[in-house]
Amino acid sequence: MSTSTLTTLCVALLLASGNGAKQNGQKNKKPKQIVPQIDCDVRAGKISIPEFIAKCPANCRETKHPVYGADIYASISSVCNAAIHSGVITNSGGKVIVRKVAGQSVYRGSFSNGVRSLSLPKWRESFIVSVGKPKKGVIYPSILEFLPSRSTSVKTEPKKSEQDTKNTKNSGSSSEKTSDQGHKEAKASTTAMTPTTTVTEPTTTPAPTTTTTTPRPATTSTQLPTTTPTQSSSPAPSSPAKPRVAPHKVREAGQVQNSQAKGPTQAFRGTSSYASRNSPRISPGFRRQDPISTYKRQSGAPANPAYNRVQLSATERNQQAVQSHPSTRFGEQDTNRKIIPETTHSQGTGIGAQEQELIPRVTETVSQGDPNCKVDIAFLMDGSWSIGKRRFKIQKDFLAEVSQVLNIGIAGPMMGIIQYGDDPMTEFSLKTYSSSRDVKPAIEKIVQKGGLSNVGKALTYINKHFFSDSSGNRGGAPNVAVVLVDGWPTDKVEEASRLARESGINIFFVTIEGPDENEKQNVVEPNFVDKAVCRTSGFFSLSIPSWFGLRKTLQPLVKRVCDTDRLVCSKTCLNANDIAFVIDGSSSVGTSNFRTVLQFVANITKEFEISDTDTRVGAVQYTYEQRLEFAFGQYDSKPELLNAIKRIDYWSGGTSTGAAITYAAEQLFSKSKPNKRKIMIVITDGRSYDDVRAPALAVHRTGVIAYSVGIAWAAQDELQYIATDPDKDHSFFVDEFDNLYKFVPKIIQNICQEFNSQPRN
């Protein structure tokens, strides 16, 4: 082969490989990321994709679509407003990456970037947002898949439902007869009906509607769930029907109060009125699974059968509740369950698909409860053996009715129950249930634990464990503990109650069948009610002569626990003050020592609960003249306040302490709130050029509690004139500025001791 031929072949091969590489390069070119546009109201939970990118429009902040949480948001939050809240985008809009994560037990609200996020006790799914810049090689879907938000076709099975209903009623009648036979003299066991719900649904994610803009309603076909009751028996501890005889509560054998002749059925006649008032009315053929939605009965739909019954047994009420609306704990729904709105097209409604667009959609109502009764309540129920099975059932019925009257919800009262005997036990915490309809069946399932009546142990337990952030304590709501006690406690309550009161817990005592004159010798601690309650004025205690008269106290008790203005034990030594710091900025202090004084002021401030409704702090710096650094309430959060203290500039000049005290009285204490304790802390390093006695006496007369802190060349006699009596508790002196920190715990301790020693009448 000639040289020219070989050269030609090599050139041909090089050209062919170059064209192939070019074609392969074109094939491997990265596809361009297409970012779908979403509206301001789109919630992360409505998109079926676990991680996606989207573009938010401008001005979403003005729409005020709700956001729940901070950093990690509940899936019912607006994606765009959550992105603004977190700082990922501004109100001008932009790209955002959304990644779904597991649900949280609590979501804390906050204010950030002009968006106020709300708190939420619990939700099934969460998401986090990040800047909309995908990582190298990552391509997100260009089309978002939305979960169906509305159903226009519903398959109903009326014959099957009627048959299931008939079987359920027959089962209920049989259970009721069995219950009546076993409860004539003494209840030996309890049979409960446990609802089992079967739903025919796809096991995967519902078929999404594909779109690149605002999601349109999807048409789905769902077979309605049918309910089949299953009997499950759980034996309860047997108890004689005779009067109580217990070793720790000595009563004469055979002693029976007259009111005991009436059975609990008569004592609680008509209790179904509370259940009827709170039971939802829903149309036949469908039901909503969302426990926080508003329920309405459509026109033409028959009422729930429970409304046509005058008196129902407990078994029948439970069965009808299972048929009409199975209780679902807040935030624990099946994430694959379809929600069928009430404005769907069903048999006999006469509403077409086009007409449905004109009907307002039922929105998820997260804020529930009575806002005029925003309290966190713990009910301590007596589970001791002395109470007996019959009275324990009366106690449960009473608490169930209380839960309905309270109108429980995250915007109103939240309720938990502790049962105590030998030791306390939480039946459910403040965050477990967020509606009255969920609390009632939970109370009915409580089983008596037995033992003694150790109320003191129970009060210690709620102080250390129950009213905590992890248990659902909201912080901004007063803490209330209502103790139900049969007869009298079997341990001492005074010390445990004192510690609970100092923690801000308002203790109520409901004493049923308390000790008579012959039984008082058996009481462990005389006057235990006055030693336990928040105040001894009678507002915090109720005495009931018989368990069968307990129901009469329902309305008075609810009215009292909701009267937040009279829940005075919510005020503690750390959250009920107006504190004014009067700081010497004279030339003798010096820049370095002045920073040490500011650190001393900050260390004291850290110990208090700071907000506009809690402790407020103001500051005055003085030389010959005076300067208001900041007023009461100017900074209503602790971080802002500590930063403001750090930013105070050293002034330098003379020392006129008397004029500074008068200035603080005019500029700060004249604007103090009536329900705040007024505290002044004067810090100086030398003798004043003016008189301090007259100004100090003037502020003392207005109720100001004055502390004086002297350093180095401060005059001891002036410190004593400034301080409130006794001087040893309110006047302090150190040789060097660096030793100021030693007095921080002493000042806090004195403030709290004075607060807690106030009269309790």
C-alpha positions in Angstrom: 0.0 0.0 0.0 1.4 3.4 -1.0 2.1 6.2 1.4 -0.6 8.4 -0.1 -3.2 5.7 0.4 -2.4 5.4 4.1 -2.5 9.2 4.6 -6.0 9.3 3.0 -7.3 6.5 5.4 -5.9 8.3 8.5 -7.6 11.6 7.5 -10.9 9.8 6.9 -10.8 8.1 10.3 -10.0 11.4 12.1 -12.9 13.2 10.5 -15.3 10.3 11.4 -14.3 10.3 15.0 -14.6 14.1 15.2 -18.1 14.0 13.9 -19.1 11.2 16.4 -17.7 13.2 19.3 -19.6 16.2 18.3 -22.8 14.3 18.0 -22.2 12.7 21.4 -21.5 16.1 22.9 -24.8 17.3 21.5 -26.6 14.4 23.0 -25.0 14.8 26.5 -25.8 18.5 26.7 -27.6 19.2 30.0 -31.3 19.9 29.6 -32.4 23.4 30.8 -34.2 23.5 34.1 -37.8 24.7 33.6 -39.2 26.3 36.7 -43.0 26.1 37.1 -44.9 29.1 38.4 -47.2 28.7 41.4 -49.7 31.1 43.1 -49.3 32.6 46.6 -52.0 30.3 48.1 -50.4 27.0 47.0 -49.6 24.8 50.0 -46.8 22.3 50.0 -49.1 19.5 51.1 -51.2 19.9 48.0 -48.2 18.9 45.8 -47.5 15.2 45.6 -43.8 15.5 44.7 -41.5 15.1 47.7 -38.9 17.7 46.4 -39.5 20.3 43.7 -38.6 23.8 42.5 -41.1 26.5 41.9 -41.3 30.2 41.2 -43.4 32.5 43.4 -45.0 35.7 42.1 -44.5 39.1 43.7 -46.5 40.6 46.6 -47.4 37.3 48.2 -46.9 38.8 51.7 -49.9 41.1 51.2 -52.2 38.0 50.6 -51.5 36.9 54.2 -51.9 33.2 53.4 -51.1 31.4 56.6 -47.7 30.0 57.6 -47.2 27.6 60.5 -43.8 27.2 62.1 -40.3 28.6 61.6 -37.4 27.0 59.6 -39.5 23.8 59.4 -43.1 24.5 58.3 -46.3 22.5 58.5 -47.4 21.3 55.0 -50.6 23.3 55.3 -48.5 26.5 55.0 -48.3 28.7 51.9 -45.0 27.8 50.1 -44.3 31.4 49.0 -45.1 33.1 52.3 -42.9 30.4 54.1 -40.1 31.3 51.7 -40.5 35.0 52.5 -40.6 34.2 56.3 -37.4 32.2 56.1 -35.6 34.8 54.0 -35.1 32.6 51.0 -37.0 35.1 48.7 -38.2 38.6 49.2 -41.7 40.0 48.6 -40.7 40.5 45.0 -41.0 36.8 44.4 -38.4 34.3 43.1 -37.4 30.7 42.8 -37.6 28.4 45.8 -36.7 24.7 46.4 -39.1 22.8 48.6 -38.2 19.5 50.3 -40.8 17.6 52.4 -39.8 16.1 55.7 -41.5 14.3 58.6 -44.2 15.9 60.7 -43.3 17.7 63.9 -44.8 17.4 67.3 -44.9 21.2 67.7 -44.5 24.2 65.4 -43.4 27.5 66.9 -44.7 30.7 65.4 -42.5 33.8 64.9 -42.4 37.2 63.1 -39.8 37.4 60.4 -39.4 39.5 57.2 -42.8 41.0 57.5 -44.6 37.6 57.8 -46.2 36.4 61.0 -46.1 32.6 61.3 -48.5 30.8 63.6 -47.9 28.0 66.1 -49.4 24.6 65.7 -49.4 21.7 68.2 -48.9 18.9 65.7 -49.1 18.1 62.0 -48.5 15.0 59.9 -46.1 16.4 57.3 -43.5 19.3 57.1 -41.3 21.0 54.6 -38.2 23.1 54.4 -37.4 25.8 51.8 -34.0 26.8 50.3 -32.7 29.1 47.6 -33.9 28.1 44.2 -30.5 27.2 42.7 -30.4 23.4 41.9 -27.2 21.6 42.6 -25.0 20.6 39.7 -26.6 17.7 37.8 -29.9 17.9 39.6 -33.0 18.5 37.5 -36.4 19.0 39.2 -39.7 18.2 37.6 -40.9 21.0 35.2 -44.5 20.1 35.8 -46.0 20.0 39.3 -48.4 17.2 40.2 -51.2 18.3 42.6 -53.2 16.1 44.9 -57.0 16.2 44.1 -58.6 19.0 46.1 -62.3 18.4 45.0 -64.3 15.3 44.1 -67.3 15.6 41.7 -68.2 11.9 41.5 -68.9 9.8 44.6 -70.0 6.2 44.5 -72.5 5.5 47.2 -73.8 2.2 48.5 -77.0 3.0 50.3 -78.2 -0.6 50.7 -74.9 -1.7 52.1 -74.7 1.2 54.5 -78.2 0.6 55.8 -77.4 -3.0 56.4 -74.2 -2.1 58.2 -76.1 0.5 60.3 -78.7 -2.1 61.2 -76.0 -4.6 62.2 -74.3 -2.0 64.3 -77.6 -1.1 66.1 -78.3 -4.8 66.8 -74.8 -5.2 68.2 -75.3 -2.2 70.3 -78.6 -3.5 71.7 -77.0 -6.8 72.6 -74.1 -5.1 74.3 -76.5 -2.8 76.3 -78.5 -5.8 77.6 -75.3 -7.5 78.6 -74.1 -4.4 80.4 -77.4 -3.9 82.3 -77.3 -7.5 83.6 -73.7 -7.1 84.8 -74.1 -3.7 86.5 -77.2 -4.1 88.7 -75.3 -4.3 92.0 -71.5 -4.0 91.2 -69.8 -3.5 87.8 -67.5 -6.4 87.2 -66.2 -5.6 83.8 -66.6 -3.0 81.0 -67.2 -3.7 77.4 -66.2 -1.1 74.9 -67.1 -0.8 71.2 -64.0 -0.3 69.1 -64.6 1.2 65.7 -62.8 -0.4 62.7 -62.9 1.7 59.6 -62.3 0.1 56.2 -61.6 2.4 53.2 -61.2 1.2 49.7 -58.5 3.4 48.2 -55.4 3.0 46.1 -52.3 2.0 48.1 -50.2 4.6 46.2 -50.4 8.3 45.9 -53.7 9.5 44.3 -53.5 10.2 40.6 -52.4 13.8 40.3 -53.6 16.4 37.9 -50.9 17.5 35.6 -50.6 21.3 35.0 -48.1 24.0 34.8 -50.2 26.8 36.3 -52.8 26.9 39.0 -54.2 23.4 39.9 -57.7 22.6 38.6 -60.1 20.4 40.5 -59.5 16.7 39.7 -62.2 14.1 39.3 -61.7 11.1 41.5 -63.8 8.1 42.3 -63.8 7.0 45.9 -65.7 4.3 47.6 -67.0 5.5 50.9 -65.7 3.8 54.1 -68.0 1.4 55.9 -67.8 1.0 59.6 -67.9 -2.3 61.4 -67.9 -2.3 65.1 -65.8 -4.9 66.8 -66.3 -5.9 70.4 -63.3 -5.8 72.7 -63.6 -6.3 76.4 -61.2 -4.8 78.9 -61.8 -5.9 82.5 -61.8 -3.1 85.1 -61.0 -3.5 88.7 -64.0 -4.7 90.6 -65.3 -2.6 93.5 -68.1 -3.3 95.9 -71.2 -1.1 95.5 -71.3 -0.6 99.3 -70.1 2.6 100.9 -66.3 3.3 100.9 -64.2 1.7 103.5 -60.4 2.3 103.1 -57.6 2.0 105.5 -56.3 5.5 104.9 -59.8 7.2 105.1 -61.5 5.8 108.2 -65.2 5.8 107.9 -67.7 3.7 109.9 -68.9 0.6 108.3 -72.3 0.9 106.7 -72.2 4.7 106.8 -74.1 5.9 103.7 -75.0 9.5 102.8 -78.6 10.1 101.8 -77.8 11.3 98.4 -76.2 7.9 97.6 -79.6 6.4 97.2 -79.8 7.9 93.8 -77.9 6.1 91.1 -75.5 7.8 88.7 -78.1 7.5 85.9 -80.4 9.8 87.8 -77.6 12.2 88.8 -76.5 12.6 85.2 -79.9 12.6 83.5 -79.8 14.7 80.3 -76.0 14.6 79.9 -76.5 14.0 76.2 -77.3 17.7 75.7 -73.6 18.5 75.8 -72.8 15.7 73.3 -75.6 16.9 71.0 -74.5 20.5 71.1 -71.0 19.5 69.9 -71.7 16.6 67.6 -71.2 17.4 63.9 -74.1 17.1 61.5 -73.0 15.7 58.1 -74.8 14.7 54.9 -75.3 11.0 54.1 -73.1 9.5 51.4 -69.8 11.1 52.4 -67.8 12.4 55.3 -64.8 14.6 55.9 -61.8 13.0 57.5 -60.1 16.3 58.5 -60.7 16.8 62.2 -60.1 20.6 62.0 -62.6 21.4 59.3 -66.0 23.1 59.7 -69.0 20.7 59.5 -72.3 21.8 58.0 -75.4 19.8 57.0 -76.5 20.4 53.5 -80.1 21.5 52.8 -82.3 18.5 52.2 -80.1 16.0 54.0 -81.6 14.2 57.0 -80.2 14.9 60.4 -78.0 12.6 62.2 -80.0 9.9 64.0 -78.5 10.8 67.3 -80.5 14.0 67.3 -83.8 12.1 67.4 -83.0 10.1 70.5 -84.0 11.6 73.9 -82.0 9.3 76.1 -79.2 7.1 74.9 -77.1 4.6 76.7 -73.3 5.0 76.6 -72.9 2.1 74.2 -75.5 3.5 71.8 -73.9 6.9 71.9 -70.5 5.4 71.1 -71.9 3.4 68.2 -73.6 6.3 66.6 -70.5 8.4 67.1 -68.6 5.7 65.2 -71.2 5.7 62.4 -71.5 9.5 62.0 -68.0 10.7 62.7 -65.1 8.6 64.0 -62.8 10.6 66.2 -59.4 11.3 64.8 -56.6 12.7 66.9 -55.3 16.0 65.6 -52.4 15.7 63.3 -52.5 11.9 63.1 -54.6 11.3 60.0 -53.6 8.9 57.3 -51.5 10.9 54.8 -53.0 8.9 51.9 -56.6 9.4 52.9 -58.7 11.5 50.5 -60.5 14.5 51.9 -64.0 14.8 50.3 -65.2 18.4 50.6 -68.8 19.0 51.6 -69.7 20.8 48.4 -69.3 17.7 46.3 -71.8 16.4 43.8 -73.9 13.6 45.5 -77.3 12.0 45.0 -80.2 14.4 45.5 -78.2 17.6 45.9 -78.9 18.9 42.4 -75.5 20.7 42.2 -73.7 20.4 38.9 -70.0 20.6 38.3 -70.1 24.2 37.0 -72.3 25.4 39.8 -69.8 24.1 42.3 -67.3 26.7 41.2 -69.7 29.4 42.6 -70.0 27.7 46.0 -67.4 28.9 48.6 -64.9 26.2 49.4 -64.7 24.9 53.0 -61.3 26.0 54.2 -59.3 24.2 56.9 -59.9 25.9 60.2 -56.8 25.6 62.3 -57.7 28.1 65.0 -60.3 26.6 67.2 -61.7 27.0 70.7 -63.0 29.9 72.8 -60.5 32.8 72.6 -62.0 34.3 75.7 -60.7 31.3 77.7 -57.2 30.8 76.6 -55.8 28.7 79.4 -53.7 25.5 79.8 -55.7 23.3 82.2 -54.6 20.1 84.0 -57.3 18.1 85.7 -56.0 15.9 88.5 -58.6 13.1 88.9 -58.7 10.9 91.9 -58.0 7.2 91.0 -57.7 5.9 94.5 -59.5 2.7 95.6 -61.5 4.7 98.2 -63.5 6.4 95.5 -65.0 3.2 94.2 -65.9 2.2 90.7 -69.3 3.9 90.7 -68.0 7.3 91.8 -65.0 7.0 89.4 -67.5 6.7 86.6 -69.3 9.9 87.8 -65.9 11.7 87.9 -65.2 10.7 84.3 -68.7 11.8 83.1 -68.1 15.1 84.8 -64.8 15.7 83.1 -66.2 14.7 79.8 -69.0 17.3 80.2 -66.4 19.9 81.3 -64.4 19.3 78.1 -67.5 20.0 76.0 -68.4 23.2 77.8 -64.8 24.5 77.6 -64.8 24.4 73.8 -61.2 23.2 73.5 -59.0 24.4 70.7 -55.6 25.8 69.9 -57.0 29.4 70.0 -58.7 28.8 73.3 -58.3 26.4 76.2 -56.2 23.2 76.0 -56.8 20.4 78.4 -54.9 17.4 79.8 -55.6 14.9 82.5 -53.4 13.3 85.2 -54.8 10.4 87.3 -53.3 10.0 90.7 -53.3 7.2 93.3 -50.0 6.0 94.8 -48.2 7.8 92.0 -49.4 10.3 89.3 -49.8 9.2 85.6 -50.5 11.4 82.6 -53.6 10.1 80.8 -53.1 12.7 78.0 -51.1 15.9 77.8 -52.1 19.4 76.7 -51.0 18.8 73.1 -52.6 15.4 72.6 -56.1 16.6 71.5 -57.1 20.0 70.1 -60.9 19.7 70.0 -63.6 18.9 72.5 -65.0 16.1 70.4 -61.6 14.2 70.6 -61.2 14.7 74.3 -64.5 13.2 75.3 -63.9 9.6 74.0 -60.4 9.7 75.4 -61.8 10.4 78.9 -64.3 7.5 78.6 -61.4 5.1 78.0 -59.6 6.0 81.2 -59.3 3.0 83.6 -59.1 3.5 87.4 -55.5 2.8 88.6 -56.2 2.5 92.4 -54.0 3.2 95.4 -53.9 6.0 97.9 -54.8 9.7 97.3 -51.3 11.2 97.1 -52.2 14.7 95.9 -48.9 16.2 97.0 -47.0 13.8 94.7 -49.4 14.8 91.9 -48.8 18.5 92.4 -45.0 18.0 92.3 -45.4 16.0 89.1 -47.4 18.6 87.2 -44.9 21.3 88.3 -41.9 19.4 87.1 -43.2 17.5 84.1 -46.7 18.4 82.9 -46.5 22.1 82.3 -43.5 21.9 80.0 -42.9 22.9 76.4 -42.6 19.2 75.4 -46.0 18.5 76.9 -47.7 21.4 75.0 -47.4 24.3 77.5 -47.9 27.4 75.3 -46.2 29.9 77.6 -48.6 32.8 76.8 -51.6 31.0 78.4 -52.1 30.8 82.2 -51.4 27.4 83.8 -54.4 26.0 85.8 -54.5 22.8 87.9 -57.9 21.6 89.0 -57.6 18.9 91.7 -60.6 16.6 92.3 -60.2 14.8 95.6 -62.4 12.2 97.3 -62.5 13.1 101.0 -59.0 14.2 101.7 -55.4 13.7 100.6 -53.3 10.9 102.1 -50.0 13.0 101.9 -49.0 16.6 102.7 -49.7 19.2 100.0 -48.4 22.5 101.5 -44.8 22.4 100.2 -45.7 21.0 96.7 -48.4 23.6 96.4 -46.1 26.4 97.3 -43.6 25.4 94.7 -46.3 25.1 92.1 -47.7 28.5 92.9 -44.3 30.1 92.6 -44.0 28.5 89.2 -47.1 30.3 88.1 -49.7 27.5 88.4 -53.2 28.5 89.6 -54.4 25.6 91.8 -58.1 24.9 92.3 -59.4 22.3 94.7 -62.7 20.5 94.3 -63.3 18.5 97.5 -66.1 15.9 97.3 -67.5 14.3 100.5 -64.9 16.0 102.6 -64.2 14.9 106.2 -66.9 15.5 108.8 -66.2 16.4 112.4 -65.6 12.8 113.4 -63.2 12.2 110.5 -61.0 15.3 110.8 -58.8 13.4 113.2 -57.8 11.1 110.3 -56.7 13.9 108.0 -53.0 14.0 107.4 -52.8 17.8 107.0 -55.4 20.0 108.6 -56.7 22.9 106.4 -55.2 21.2 103.4 -57.4 23.2 101.0 -56.2 26.6 102.2 -52.6 25.4 102.1 -52.9 24.2 98.5 -55.0 26.7 96.6 -53.7 29.8 94.8 -55.6 32.2 97.1 -57.7 31.6 100.2 -60.4 34.0 99.2 -62.8 31.1 98.3 -62.5 31.7 94.5 -60.1 28.7 94.1 -62.0 26.1 96.1 -65.3 24.2 95.8 -66.7 21.9 98.5 -69.3 19.3 97.3 -71.2 17.3 99.9 -71.9 14.3 97.6 -70.5 12.9 94.4 -74.0 13.0 93.0 -74.1 16.7 93.3 -70.8 17.2 91.4 -72.5 18.1 88.1 -74.0 21.3 89.7 -70.5 22.7 89.9 -69.8 22.4 86.2 -70.7 25.9 85.1 -69.3 27.7 88.2 -66.0 25.8 87.7 -65.7 26.6 84.0 -66.5 30.2 84.6 -63.7 30.5 87.3 -60.9 28.8 85.3 -61.7 31.0 82.3 -61.6 34.2 84.3 -58.0 35.0 83.4 -58.1 38.4 85.2 -58.5 36.6 88.5 -55.8 33.9 87.9 -53.4 35.8 90.0 -50.9 33.0 90.5 -49.9 33.3 86.8 -48.0 36.3 87.9 -44.6 35.3 89.3 -41.6 37.1 90.6 -40.0 36.9 87.2 -42.9 38.0 84.9 -44.7 40.8 86.8 -42.2 43.7 87.2 -41.3 47.1 85.8 -37.6 47.4 86.5 -35.7 50.7 86.1 -31.9 50.7 86.1 -30.4 54.1 87.2 -26.8 54.0 86.0 -23.9 56.3 87.1 -22.1 57.5 84.0 -19.7 59.9 85.8 -16.1 60.5 84.9 -14.8 58.4 87.8 -16.3 55.3 86.4 -14.3 55.1 83.2 -15.0 53.4 79.9 -13.9 49.9 80.8 -15.7 49.8 84.2 -18.8 51.2 82.5 -18.9 48.2 80.2 -18.6 46.0 83.3 -21.6 47.8 84.8 -23.6 47.2 81.6 -22.8 43.5 81.8 -24.1 43.4 85.4 -27.3 45.0 84.2 -27.6 42.4 81.4 -27.0 39.5 83.8 -29.9 40.7 86.0 -32.1 41.2 83.0 -31.5 37.7 81.7 -33.2 36.1 84.7 -36.6 37.7 83.9 -39.3 36.8 81.4 -39.3 39.8 79.1 -42.3 40.9 77.0 -44.9 43.7 77.0 -47.2 41.6 79.2 -44.4 40.2 81.4 -41.5 42.0 83.0 -40.5 45.3 81.3 -37.1 47.1 81.7 -36.1 50.7 81.3 -32.7 52.5 81.8 -31.5 56.0 82.8 -27.9 57.1 82.6 -26.9 60.2 84.6 -24.0 62.6 85.3 -24.9 66.2 86.2 -27.7 65.6 83.7 -29.9 62.6 82.9 -30.6 60.7 79.8 -33.4 58.1 79.1 -31.6 55.2 77.3 -34.9 53.3 76.7 -38.4 53.2 78.3 -40.6 50.4 79.6 -41.9 48.3 76.8 -39.6 49.9 74.2 -38.0 46.5 73.7 -40.5 43.6 74.3 -38.2 40.6 73.7 -35.1 39.5 75.6 -32.6 39.5 72.7 -33.6 43.0 71.6 -33.4 44.3 75.2 -29.9 42.8 75.8 -28.7 44.3 72.5 -30.1 47.7 73.6 -28.2 47.4 77.0 -25.0 46.6 75.1 -25.4 49.7 72.8 -25.6 52.2 75.7 -22.8 54.8 75.2 -20.7 56.0 78.1 -21.5 59.6 78.9 -18.9 61.0 81.5 -19.4 63.9 83.8 -20.4 64.7 87.4 -22.6 62.7 89.8 -26.2 63.9 90.7 -27.8 60.8 92.0 -30.8 62.5 93.6 -31.8 64.3 90.4 -31.5 61.0 88.5 -33.9 59.2 90.9 -36.5 62.0 90.4 -36.0 61.8 86.6 -36.5 58.0 86.7 -39.8 58.5 88.6 -41.0 61.0 86.1 -39.9 59.3 82.9 -40.4 55.6 83.8 -42.5 54.9 86.9 -45.2 57.4 85.9 -45.9 55.2 82.9 -45.8 51.9 84.9 -48.7 49.5 84.6 -51.0 49.2 87.7 -50.5 45.4 87.9 -46.7 45.6 87.8 -44.3 45.6 90.8 -42.1 48.7 90.5 -38.4 48.0 91.1 -35.5 50.6 90.9 -31.9 49.5 90.9 -29.4 52.4 91.4 -25.7 51.7 90.5 -23.1 54.4 91.5 -19.4 54.6 92.3 -19.3 57.8 94.4 -20.9 60.4 96.6 -23.7 62.4 95.0 -23.3 66.2 94.5 -27.0 66.7 95.5 -29.3 65.3 98.2 -30.6 61.8 97.7 -32.9 61.4 100.8 -35.9 63.5 99.6 -36.0 61.9 96.1 -35.6 58.4 97.5 -38.4 58.9 100.1 -40.7 60.3 97.4 -40.3 57.1 95.2 -40.7 54.9 98.3 -44.1 56.5 99.0 -45.3 55.6 95.4 -44.6 51.9 96.1 -41.3 51.6 94.3 -38.9 49.0 95.8 -35.4 50.5 95.6 -32.1 48.6 95.5 -28.8 50.4 95.8 -25.5 49.0 94.5 -22.3 51.0 95.4 -18.8 50.5 94.1 -15.4 51.8 95.3 -16.0 55.4 96.6 -19.8 55.2 97.0 -21.1 56.7 100.3 -22.6 54.0 102.6 -25.1 56.4 104.2 -26.4 57.5 100.8 -26.8 53.8 99.7 -28.9 53.2 102.8 -31.1 56.3 102.2 -31.8 55.1 98.6 -32.6 51.5 99.5 -36.0 50.2 100.7 -36.1 48.9 104.3 -34.6 46.6 105.5 -31.3 47.9 104.2 -29.5 44.6 104.5 -31.8 43.1 101.9 -31.7 46.1 99.5 -28.3 47.7 99.8 -25.0 46.2 98.5 -21.4 47.4 98.3 -18.3 46.1 96.6 -14.7 47.4 96.4 -14.1 46.6 92.7 -16.3 46.7 89.6 -15.2 43.2 88.7 -17.0 41.8 91.8 -20.4 43.1 90.8 -21.5 39.8 89.3 -21.5 38.2 92.8 -24.7 40.2 93.7 -26.8 39.1 90.8 -28.2 35.9 92.5 -28.7 37.7 95.8 -30.8 40.5 94.1 -32.9 38.0 92.2 -33.5 35.9 95.3 -34.6 39.0 97.3 -37.0 40.1 94.6 -38.6 36.6 94.5 -38.8 36.2 98.3 -40.6 39.5 98.6 -43.0 38.6 95.8 -43.8 35.1 97.2 -44.3 36.4 100.8 -47.3 38.5 99.8 -50.6 37.7 101.6 -52.6 34.9 99.9 -56.1 36.1 101.0 
